[in-house]
Amino acid sequence: MFEELFKYRAVVNRHRSAPFAAEREQFLRQRQQEGRATETLFRLARELLCVVTMLEVSSAGVTSDQISEAADLWARKQQQRGRARTHKWSRLLFISVATEWCRFMGYFCEELAARKPYAEESEPFANELVDFAEWMDSERGLSQATILGYLWYVKDFLQWCDGRWRISETRPSHVDKYLSERSLTGWSRVSAAKAAMALRGFFRHAHRRGWCQVCIADAIQGPR
């Protein structure tokens, strides 16, 4: 996997000689199979090298506090080296990748991590909504406010179509009908455009996850 992402032998050797090389390759390979872009895999590989260097990972478990402490240290080093103007983005990327990888390894102490109220277990489509939210959090690095905004529109659509057809059967015409009905009940063009954007993101994710065989995201049109 490292040979696919890096062309210089010295860089490949650096990744292979660092801790958890086989596990990192397994993680990257799985993400590749999920459909993540080569640029994303390249970024994940580079950040994982920092994570296993800065974070003490063990089968005893890793807490969110430990990840945050390692992220703070890494962000300060990046700023001192002149590679970052502020701590913010280096820190957020480190936390996102470290948390995703530790979960993949089964080392993240979930019971000690604060759960985000993305969806209640009793809600329809709760598993899909939480999965989509966690992807927006870990992969896209979106703020919780943005994630909750997207989820509001996706939840509203899924509740609207529940009982009519399944996620796998959704077509662009269904989304058009939904947006049209919501506009008739008072939605502004801005709200309809935000809903279309959220649903495009959701159905791209649904296609990657195999929840629907046809990717309808590009056919979803909001108001001009």
Secondary structure, DSSP 8 states (H G I E B T S, - for coil): -HHHH---HHHHHHHHHSTTHHHHHHHHHHHHHTT--HHHHHHHHHHHHHHHHHS---TT-B-HHHHHHHHHHHHHHHHHTTS-SSSHHHHHHHHHHHHHHHHHHT-B-GGGS----S--TTSTTHHHHHHHHHHIIIII---HHHHHHHHHHHHHHHHHHTTT--GGG--HHHHHHHHHHHHHTT--HHHHHHHHHHHHHHHHHHHHHTS-SS--GGG-----
